[in-house]
Amino acid sequence: MDKLSPMIKSVQGRSSSQRVRYLIGFSALIMVLFCSIVAYQGAHAYKQAVAEGDEKALRLTHILAENAELTFLGVDLSLRRAIERQYFNSLFGNNLPEYTEQNFKIWLNETPQIVALALIDESGSVAVAAHKRGYDHWLDYHKTLVGQQLFEHMREADDTFVFIGKHYTEDNNSLIIMSRRYNKLNGEFGGIVVAAINPDFFTDFYSSIASGNQRFMSMMLPDGTVLVSGPYASPDNETLSKRWLASQPKTGAEEKSETVNDGSLKIVSVKRLKNMPIAVSVVEDEEDFLASWRQSRFKDIIFLALFTISGSVLSFFSVTLAKQIIRVEESEAAAILASQAKSEFLANMSHELRTPLNAIIGFSEMINSGYFGPLNAKQKERIHDINLCGSHLLQLISDILEFSKGDAGKLELIEEKVDVSEIVNESARIMSGKIKTKNIHLVMAVESNLPILWGDKRKIRQILINLLSNSVKFTPENGTITLAVRMDTHDNMTLIVADTGIGIAEGDISKALSVFGQVHRSKSHEGTGLGLPLCKMYAELHEGKLLLTSKVGEGTTVRVIFPHSRMLPGKVELLKL
């Protein structure tokens, strides 16, 4: 054993150091793996956010284009109605300005996007006009339009052409102008009908369908003239939309989108209207479509930082704890070796002591019986004391030997079929002398038809005798001891020994169950302190358990529970005492 101890410690030391290195490596691997997972999730979420932003831009462009198409078609319908009314008025000679102005006002109320209507004659003068409140200065009614692009262009165009352009009021506010030419009855140029549209109508609509702080849309003519843009004013976005529109085919109404990195990441989507010379554009800024992604990444960074800090702290404490465990394992190994040496020493010494003690007990009994001649009263008293002390010492040595075997793992069960009711009666008969001496009342409460128990008969009997001995020892005269055996609802068998003795304080129960632990030490309560620990050890050898409850001044109850796995088929009747 002495030669093997350093070798064992050396091997344990090497394996413990390896475990520490493995722990550090595993912690580092976990942190790297976690960081890689977070990075991968961030990259995947980034691609998904860009794809969702692109899809959102296309969807907004489509909705905005449909709304713009319907809006301009509605305005064009009002222009056609005005031209038709002007034609019939000329045809039937009922061309009164007040009638036309009244119609204009009705159409203005019916069409919310139109803020003003005007009829310009062939000389460029305003013949009839109407406007909504707040747009008094949208057009100078006393000034001719001859020479202006709007009038000159329409005079040269045919009546199928529709003009759309940007117009600035006298207050320097911008409006969208839409006009058509009308002819006289002889087919010559008769003038134009002009409708003014508030650009806010489109920006307000876009604000109602889009989200984000950087929302931007624009409506442009084929030459790049911006009719309306907003609601977030950004010249860079206007330039980007123009450049993107210029790079696209001049025909076709299919939506186009592209991600552009122009200082900051943007998604540009453009669509040309089918029936109007207008293109709508939507620009999604990274501040909007990457906002949730950045917020999630910020949380990831915070979590990663906390994880790294906590992981580092945990790794530090883990390494420290591992080193402590190494020291504890080394101490435990030494303690195990010492315990084994102690157990072997106690077993050997107990065996060696039992032989002379048996001789002492035998010789004292022979002397006391007069085998070597008669004794006087004093001699008989001393020989009796020698016999009692020898018997007590032999019991102590037997208990120590038994416990040492169990502590060393060498205690084995000699299993057989056990009739528990028979053992109960035997134990009661063995203890009957002591019970009667103290005038203690013994109550037997053993269920009938108990199953057969598979166990060590001698050790089960020893459990009952030890428990009864303790109860007799700590129960005063005229007290009561209850010995019961019953089956619980889980088919476990429970042996119960309860008394009305002096009891044990709750804080002392663990001490009573410990080796050589004696709660009540006095001459009247002699003992080895091994009775309850041995009972507990025997119960656990049978895969059972021992439970002790007690209260000072009221008594103690000990329950020994044997599991249902040790119950065998068949019943035995209770043997009467």
KEGUBA-631378 format. One record per residue (C-alpha): residue number from 0; residue in three letters; x, y negated, z negated. Coordinates in steps of 0.1 Angstrom, whole numbers, always signed. Layout:
    k    r     xx     yy     zz
  NUM  ALA      X      Y      Z
...
END
This chain:
    k    r     xx     yy     zz
    0  MET     +0     +0     +0
    1  ASP    +28    -25     -9
    2  LYS    +45    -19    +25
    3  LEU    +13    -23    +45
    4  SER     +2    -56    +28
    5  PRO    +27    -79    +45
    6  MET    +19    -63    +79
    7  ILE    -18    -67    +73
    8  LYS    -14   -104    +63
    9  SER     +8   -110    +94
   10  VAL    -18    -95   +118
   11  GLN    -45   -115   +101
   12  GLY    -25   -147   +103
   13  ARG    -19   -143   +140
   14  SER    -56   -135   +147
   15  SER    -67   -165   +127
   16  SER    -43   -188   +145
   17  GLN    -56   -175   +178
   18  ARG    -92   -182   +167
   19  VAL    -83   -218   +159
   20  ARG    -67   -222   +194
   21  TYR    -98   -206   +210
   22  LEU   -120   -229   +190
   23  ILE   -101   -260   +202
   24  GLY   -101   -247   +238
   25  PHE   -138   -238   +236
   26  SER   -147   -273   +223
   27  ALA   -127   -290   +250
   28  LEU   -144   -267   +276
   29  ILE   -178   -276   +263
   30  MET   -171   -313   +265
   31  VAL   -157   -311   +300
   32  LEU   -186   -289   +311
   33  PHE   -211   -313   +296
   34  CYS   -195   -343   +313
   35  SER   -195   -325   +346
   36  ILE   -232   -317   +342
   37  VAL   -240   -353   +334
   38  ALA   -219   -365   +364
   39  TYR   -236   -341   +387
   40  GLN   -271   -350   +374
   41  GLY   -262   -387   +379
   42  ALA   -251   -382   +415
   43  HIS   -281   -361   +423
   44  ALA   -304   -387   +406
   45  TYR   -287   -414   +426
   46  LYS   -294   -397   +459
   47  GLN   -329   -391   +449
   48  ALA   -334   -427   +438
   49  VAL   -321   -440   +472
   50  ALA   -344   -415   +490
   51  GLU   -373   -426   +470
   52  GLY   -364   -463   +477
   53  ASP   -362   -456   +514
   54  GLU   -396   -438   +513
   55  LYS   -411   -467   +493
   56  ALA   -398   -493   +518
   57  LEU   -413   -474   +547
   58  ARG   -446   -471   +529
   59  LEU   -447   -508   +520
   60  THR   -437   -517   +556
   61  HIS   -465   -496   +570
   62  ILE   -491   -511   +546
   63  LEU   -479   -546   +552
   64  ALA   -480   -541   +590
   65  GLU   -515   -527   +589
   66  ASN   -527   -557   +568
   67  ALA   -509   -582   +591
   68  GLU   -524   -566   +622
   69  LEU   -559   -567   +608
   70  THR   -554   -603   +596
   71  PHE   -542   -616   +629
   72  LEU   -569   -597   +648
   73  GLY   -594   -613   +625
   74  VAL   -580   -648   +632
   75  ASP   -579   -640   +670
   76  LEU   -616   -629   +668
   77  SER   -624   -664   +653
   78  LEU   -605   -680   +682
   79  ARG   -623   -660   +708
   80  ARG   -657   -669   +692
   81  ALA   -647   -705   +693
   82  ILE   -637   -702   +730
   83  GLU   -669   -683   +738
   84  ARG   -691   -709   +720
   85  GLN   -672   -737   +738
   86  TYR   -678   -720   +772
   87  PHE   -716   -716   +766
   88  ASN   -719   -751   +753
   89  SER   -703   -763   +785
   90  LEU   -725   -740   +806
   91  PHE   -758   -752   +791
   92  GLY   -747   -789   +786
   93  ASN   -750   -786   +748
   94  ASN   -714   -796   +741
   95  LEU   -720   -816   +709
   96  PRO   -690   -820   +686
   97  GLU   -711   -818   +654
   98  TYR   -723   -783   +663
   99  THR   -688   -771   +670
  100  GLU   -675   -785   +637
  101  GLN   -704   -768   +619
  102  ASN   -694   -735   +634
  103  PHE   -658   -741   +624
  104  LYS   -668   -746   +588
  105  ILE   -689   -714   +588
  106  TRP   -660   -694   +603
  107  LEU   -636   -709   +577
  108  ASN   -658   -696   +549
  109  GLU   -660   -662   +566
  110  THR   -623   -658   +571
  111  PRO   -602   -664   +540
  112  GLN   -568   -663   +557
  113  ILE   -577   -693   +580
  114  VAL   -573   -727   +563
  115  ALA   -580   -749   +593
  116  LEU   -595   -748   +629
  117  ALA   -591   -774   +656
  118  LEU   -603   -778   +692
  119  ILE   -578   -797   +714
  120  ASP   -590   -810   +748
  121  GLU   -571   -810   +780
  122  SER   -556   -844   +772
  123  GLY   -540   -831   +740
  124  SER   -564   -850   +717
  125  VAL   -582   -834   +688
  126  ALA   -618   -830   +698
  127  VAL   -632   -811   +668
  128  ALA   -614   -800   +636
  129  ALA   -623   -785   +602
  130  HIS   -601   -776   +573
  131  LYS   -604   -762   +538
  132  ARG   -598   -783   +507
  133  GLY   -562   -792   +501
  134  TYR   -552   -791   +538
  135  ASP   -562   -826   +548
  136  HIS   -528   -833   +563
  137  TRP   -523   -801   +581
  138  LEU   -526   -820   +615
  139  ASP   -527   -856   +625
  140  TYR   -561   -858   +642
  141  HIS   -553   -892   +658
  142  LYS   -521   -881   +674
  143  THR   -519   -864   +708
  144  LEU   -503   -830   +711
  145  VAL   -490   -836   +746
  146  GLY   -453   -828   +747
  147  GLN   -454   -804   +718
  148  GLN   -445   -768   +725
  149  LEU   -478   -755   +713
  150  PHE   -498   -775   +738
  151  GLU   -474   -774   +767
  152  HIS   -469   -737   +765
  153  MET   -506   -729   +764
  154  ARG   -513   -752   +793
  155  GLU   -490   -732   +815
  156  ALA   -501   -697   +802
  157  ASP   -532   -678   +812
  158  ASP   -562   -673   +789
  159  THR   -551   -638   +779
  160  PHE   -520   -651   +761
  161  VAL   -521   -658   +724
  162  PHE   -496   -681   +708
  163  ILE   -482   -676   +674
  164  GLY   -457   -699   +658
  165  LYS   -446   -719   +628
  166  HIS   -461   -753   +620
  167  TYR   -450   -779   +594
  168  THR   -477   -802   +579
  169  GLU   -471   -839   +571
  170  ASP   -464   -827   +536
  171  ASN   -436   -806   +550
  172  ASN   -455   -774   +541
  173  SER   -453   -745   +565
  174  LEU   -483   -728   +581
  175  ILE   -486   -701   +607
  176  ILE   -503   -713   +639
  177  MET   -523   -691   +662
  178  SER   -539   -705   +693
  179  ARG   -556   -695   +726
  180  ARG   -563   -714   +758
  181  TYR   -599   -720   +771
  182  ASN   -609   -730   +806
  183  LYS   -635   -752   +821
  184  LEU   -663   -738   +841
  185  ASN   -642   -743   +873
  186  GLY   -614   -723   +858
  187  GLU   -591   -752   +851
  188  PHE   -574   -759   +818
  189  GLY   -599   -771   +793
  190  GLY   -578   -772   +761
  191  ILE   -568   -749   +733
  192  VAL   -583   -736   +700
  193  VAL   -559   -736   +671
  194  ALA   -562   -717   +638
  195  ALA   -539   -724   +608
  196  ILE   -530   -695   +585
  197  ASN   -517   -699   +549
  198  PRO   -484   -678   +547
  199  ASP   -492   -673   +510
  200  PHE   -519   -649   +521
  201  PHE   -493   -624   +531
  202  THR   -469   -629   +502
  203  ASP   -497   -626   +477
  204  PHE   -508   -594   +493
  205  TYR   -472   -580   +493
  206  SER   -469   -589   +456
  207  SER   -500   -569   +449
  208  ILE   -486   -537   +465
  209  ALA   -449   -540   +457
  210  SER   -431   -539   +423
  211  GLY   -398   -552   +411
  212  ASN   -381   -585   +405
  213  GLN   -364   -587   +439
  214  ARG   -395   -581   +461
  215  PHE   -389   -595   +496
  216  MET   -409   -593   +528
  217  SER   -408   -613   +560
  218  MET   -428   -617   +592
  219  MET   -408   -627   +623
  220  LEU   -413   -635   +659
  221  PRO   -394   -616   +686
  222  ASP   -369   -646   +689
  223  GLY   -361   -642   +651
  224  THR   -383   -671   +639
  225  VAL   -394   -664   +604
  226  LEU   -431   -671   +599
  227  VAL   -432   -662   +563
  228  SER   -409   -647   +537
  229  GLY   -410   -640   +500
  230  PRO   -420   -638   +473
  231  TYR   -384   -636   +461
  232  ALA   -366   -663   +481
  233  SER   -334   -650   +496
  234  PRO   -317   -664   +527
  235  ASP   -294   -633   +527
  236  ASN   -325   -611   +530
  237  GLU   -338   -632   +559
  238  THR   -305   -629   +577
  239  LEU   -304   -592   +570
  240  SER   -339   -587   +584
  241  LYS   -331   -608   +615
  242  ARG   -299   -588   +622
  243  TRP   -317   -555   +617
  244  LEU   -345   -566   +639
  245  ALA   -321   -577   +667
  246  SER   -305   -543   +666
  247  GLN   -337   -524   +672
  248  PRO   -355   -517   +705
  249  LYS   -377   -546   +718
  250  THR   -407   -523   +721
  251  GLY   -423   -497   +700
  252  ALA   -442   -499   +667
  253  GLU   -425   -471   +648
  254  GLU   -411   -479   +613
  255  LYS   -374   -480   +610
  256  SER   -354   -481   +578
  257  GLU   -317   -481   +569
  258  THR   -296   -484   +537
  259  VAL   -272   -513   +540
  260  ASN   -243   -521   +517
  261  ASP   -239   -559   +522
  262  GLY   -222   -569   +490
  263  SER   -251   -551   +472
  264  LEU   -270   -520   +483
  265  LYS   -302   -528   +501
  266  ILE   -328   -508   +521
  267  VAL   -342   -526   +551
  268  SER   -374   -514   +568
  269  VAL   -389   -530   +600
  270  LYS   -420   -524   +620
  271  ARG   -433   -542   +651
  272  LEU   -471   -548   +653
  273  LYS   -489   -530   +681
  274  ASN   -511   -558   +693
  275  MET   -492   -589   +682
  276  PRO   -457   -603   +690
  277  ILE   -447   -600   +653
  278  ALA   -424   -577   +633
  279  VAL   -427   -572   +596
  280  SER   -397   -565   +574
  281  VAL   -393   -552   +539
  282  VAL   -361   -554   +519
  283  GLU   -357   -533   +488
  284  ASP   -328   -545   +466
  285  GLU   -308   -521   +444
  286  GLU   -319   -540   +414
  287  ASP   -353   -526   +420
  288  PHE   -350   -491   +434
  289  LEU   -320   -482   +412
  290  ALA   -334   -498   +380
  291  SER   -347   -466   +365
  292  TRP   -316   -447   +376
  293  ARG   -293   -472   +360
  294  GLN   -314   -472   +328
  295  SER   -311   -434   +327
  296  ARG   -274   -435   +334
  297  PHE   -270   -461   +306
  298  LYS   -288   -437   +282
  299  ASP   -265   -409   +295
  300  ILE   -234   -430   +289
  301  ILE   -246   -438   +254
  302  PHE   -255   -401   +248
  303  LEU   -222   -390   +263
  304  ALA   -202   -414   +241
  305  LEU   -221   -402   +210
  306  PHE   -217   -366   +221
  307  THR   -179   -372   +226
  308  ILE   -175   -389   +192
  309  SER   -197   -364   +174
  310  GLY   -180   -335   +193
  311  SER   -146   -348   +184
  312  VAL   -156   -352   +148
  313  LEU   -172   -318   +148
  314  SER   -141   -303   +164
  315  PHE   -119   -319   +139
  316  PHE   -140   -306   +110
  317  SER   -143   -272   +127
  318  VAL   -106   -269   +130
  319  THR   -102   -280    +94
  320  LEU   -128   -256    +84
  321  ALA   -112   -228   +105
  322  LYS    -79   -235    +87
  323  GLN    -97   -233    +54
  324  ILE   -113   -201    +65
  325  ILE    -79   -187    +74
  326  ARG    -67   -195    +39
  327  VAL    -99   -180    +24
  328  GLU    -95   -149    +45
  329  GLU    -59   -146    +34
  330  SER    -70   -150     -2
  331  GLU    -99   -126     +4
  332  ALA    -76   -100    +18
  333  ALA    -54   -104    -12
  334  ALA    -84   -102    -35
  335  ILE    -97    -71    -16
  336  LEU    -63    -54    -21
  337  ALA    -63    -64    -57
  338  SER    -99    -52    -61
  339  GLN    -91    -19    -45
  340  ALA    -61    -15    -67
  341  LYS    -82    -24    -97
  342  SER   -109     +1    -87
  343  GLU    -84    +29    -82
  344  PHE    -68    +21   -115
  345  LEU   -101    +21   -133
  346  ALA   -111    +53   -116
  347  ASN    -79    +70   -125
  348  MET    -78    +57   -160
  349  SER   -114    +66   -166
  350  HIS   -108   +101   -154
  351  GLU    -77   +104   -176
  352  LEU    -95    +91   -207
  353  ARG   -126   +113   -204
  354  THR   -106   +145   -212
  355  PRO    -92   +135   -246
  356  LEU   -125   +118   -255
  357  ASN   -144   +150   -248
  358  ALA   -119   +168   -271
  359  ILE   -124   +142   -298
  360  ILE   -162   +144   -296
  361  GLY   -160   +183   -296
  362  PHE   -137   +185   -325
  363  SER   -157   +160   -345
  364  GLU   -188   +180   -339
  365  MET   -170   +212   -350
  366  ILE   -157   +195   -382
  367  ASN   -191   +180   -390
  368  SER   -208   +215   -386
  369  GLY   -184   +229   -413
  370  TYR   -164   +251   -388
  371  PHE   -132   +243   -406
  372  GLY   -147   +243   -441
  373  PRO   -171   +223   -461
  374  LEU   -169   +184   -462
  375  ASN   -179   +160   -489
  376  ALA   -204   +132   -482
  377  LYS   -177   +106   -474
  378  GLN   -160   +129   -450
  379  LYS   -193   +137   -432
  380  GLU   -201   +100   -429
  381  ARG   -167    +92   -413
  382  ILE   -168   +123   -390
  383  HIS   -203   +112   -379
  384  ASP   -189    +77   -372
  385  ILE   -160    +92   -352
  386  ASN   -185   +111   -331
  387  LEU   -207    +81   -324
  388  CYS   -178    +59   -314
  389  GLY   -164    +86   -292
  390  SER   -198    +91   -275
  391  HIS   -202    +54   -270
  392  LEU   -167    +51   -255
  393  LEU   -173    +80   -232
  394  GLN   -205    +64   -220
  395  LEU   -187    +32   -214
  396  ILE   -159    +50   -195
  397  SER   -185    +69   -174
  398  ASP   -203    +37   -165
  399  ILE   -170    +20   -155
  400  LEU   -160    +50   -134
  401  GLU   -194    +50   -117
  402  PHE   -194    +13   -110
  403  SER   -158    +14    -98
  404  LYS   -167    +41    -73
  405  GLY   -196    +20    -61
  406  ASP   -175    -12    -59
  407  ALA   -149     +7    -39
  408  GLY   -176    +21    -15
  409  LYS   -169    +57    -26
  410  LEU   -202    +62    -44
  411  GLU   -224    +86    -24
  412  LEU   -260    +98    -28
  413  ILE   -267   +135    -32
  414  GLU   -301   +133    -16
  415  GLU   -330   +158    -20
  416  LYS   -368   +158    -24
  417  VAL   -376   +140    -56
  418  ASP   -408   +142    -76
  419  VAL   -408   +107    -91
  420  SER   -436   +115   -116
  421  GLU   -416   +144   -130
  422  ILE   -385   +121   -134
  423  VAL   -407    +95   -152
  424  ASN   -419   +121   -177
  425  GLU   -384   +134   -182
  426  SER   -370    +99   -189
  427  ALA   -398    +92   -213
  428  ARG   -391   +124   -232
  429  ILE   -354   +116   -234
  430  MET   -361    +82   -248
  431  SER   -390    +92   -270
  432  GLY   -368    +96   -301
  433  LYS   -356    +60   -300
  434  ILE   -390    +47   -291
  435  LYS   -406    +64   -321
  436  THR   -378    +52   -344
  437  LYS   -387    +16   -337
  438  ASN   -425    +24   -336
  439  ILE   -428    +10   -301
  440  HIS   -459    +18   -281
  441  LEU   -452    +33   -247
  442  VAL   -478    +28   -219
  443  MET   -476    +51   -189
  444  ALA   -493    +38   -157
  445  VAL   -483    +61   -130
  446  GLU   -505    +65    -99
  447  SER   -516   +100    -89
  448  ASN   -508   +116    -56
  449  LEU   -475    +98    -52
  450  PRO   -455   +108    -21
  451  ILE   -423   +127    -23
  452  LEU   -392   +104    -25
  453  TRP   -360   +113     -5
  454  GLY   -332   +102    -28
  455  ASP   -306   +111    -55
  456  LYS   -325   +125    -84
  457  ARG   -298   +120   -110
  458  LYS   -293    +83   -101
  459  ILE   -331    +76   -101
  460  ARG   -333    +92   -135
  461  GLN   -303    +71   -146
  462  ILE   -321    +40   -134
  463  LEU   -352    +48   -155
  464  ILE   -331    +57   -186
  465  ASN   -310    +26   -184
  466  LEU   -341     +3   -180
  467  LEU   -360    +21   -208
  468  SER   -328    +19   -230
  469  ASN   -326    -19   -224
  470  SER   -363    -23   -232
  471  VAL   -361     -3   -264
  472  LYS   -329    -22   -274
  473  PHE   -345    -57   -270
  474  THR   -381    -49   -280
  475  PRO   -389    -55   -317
  476  GLU   -408    -30   -338
  477  ASN   -445    -25   -330
  478  GLY   -438    -39   -295
  479  THR   -450    -24   -262
  480  ILE   -431     -9   -232
  481  THR   -450     -2   -200
  482  LEU   -436    +24   -175
  483  ALA   -454    +23   -142
  484  VAL   -451    +37   -107
  485  ARG   -472    +24    -78
  486  MET   -474    +21    -41
  487  ASP   -478    -13    -25
  488  THR   -496    -23     +7
  489  HIS   -465    -16    +28
  490  ASP   -461    +20    +15
  491  ASN   -431    +10     -6
  492  MET   -427    +27    -40
  493  THR   -422     +5    -70
  494  LEU   -409    +16   -104
  495  ILE   -418     -9   -131
  496  VAL   -404    -11   -167
  497  ALA   -419    -40   -186
  498  ASP   -415    -49   -223
  499  THR   -427    -74   -248
  500  GLY   -391    -80   -261
  501  ILE   -371   -112   -267
  502  GLY   -368   -120   -230
  503  ILE   -342   -138   -210
  504  ALA   -340   -174   -200
  505  GLU   -343   -180   -162
  506  GLY   -309   -195   -160
  507  ASP   -294   -163   -176
  508  ILE   -309   -138   -152
  509  SER   -280   -139   -128
  510  LYS   -256   -134   -157
  511  ALA   -276   -103   -169
  512  LEU   -273    -88   -135
  513  SER   -235    -94   -132
  514  VAL   -209    -69   -142
  515  PHE   -202    -69   -180
  516  GLY   -227    -97   -183
  517  GLN   -244    -97   -217
  518  VAL   -269   -124   -225
  519  HIS   -276   -113   -261
  520  ARG   -244   -103   -279
  521  SER   -249    -90   -315
  522  LYS   -243    -59   -335
  523  SER   -279    -49   -331
  524  HIS   -277    -53   -293
  525  GLU   -246    -33   -284
  526  GLY   -240    -23   -248
  527  THR   -214    -22   -220
  528  GLY   -230    -49   -198
  529  LEU   -231    -24   -169
  530  GLY   -266     -9   -172
  531  LEU   -285    -35   -150
  532  PRO   -256    -38   -124
  533  LEU   -256     +0   -121
  534  CYS   -293     +1   -117
  535  LYS   -291    -26    -90
  536  MET   -263     -7    -72
  537  TYR   -282    +26    -73
  538  ALA   -314     +8    -59
  539  GLU   -294     -8    -31
  540  LEU   -278    +26    -22
  541  HIS   -313    +38    -16
  542  GLU   -319     +8     +7
  543  GLY   -341     -7    -20
  544  LYS   -338    -36    -43
  545  LEU   -341    -45    -80
  546  LEU   -361    -76    -91
  547  LEU   -360    -90   -126
  548  THR   -384   -115   -141
  549  SER   -383   -126   -177
  550  LYS   -395   -153   -201
  551  VAL   -380   -160   -235
  552  GLY   -402   -148   -263
  553  GLU   -426   -130   -239
  554  GLY   -406   -101   -225
  555  THR   -389    -88   -194
  556  THR   -402    -70   -163
  557  VAL   -379    -50   -140
  558  ARG   -391    -37   -106
  559  VAL   -371    -12    -85
  560  ILE   -385    -10    -50
  561  PHE   -378    +20    -27
  562  PRO   -386    +14    +10
  563  HIS   -413    +33    +28
  564  SER   -387    +49    +51
  565  ARG   -377    +71    +21
  566  MET   -413    +84    +16
  567  LEU   -418   +120    +28
  568  PRO   -451   +136    +38
  569  GLY   -469   +155    +11
  570  LYS   -482   +146    -24
  571  VAL   -474   +157    -59
  572  GLU   -497   +155    -89
  573  LEU   -487   +135   -120
  574  LEU   -473   +156   -148
  575  LYS   -488   +147   -181
  576  LEU   -464   +139   -210
END
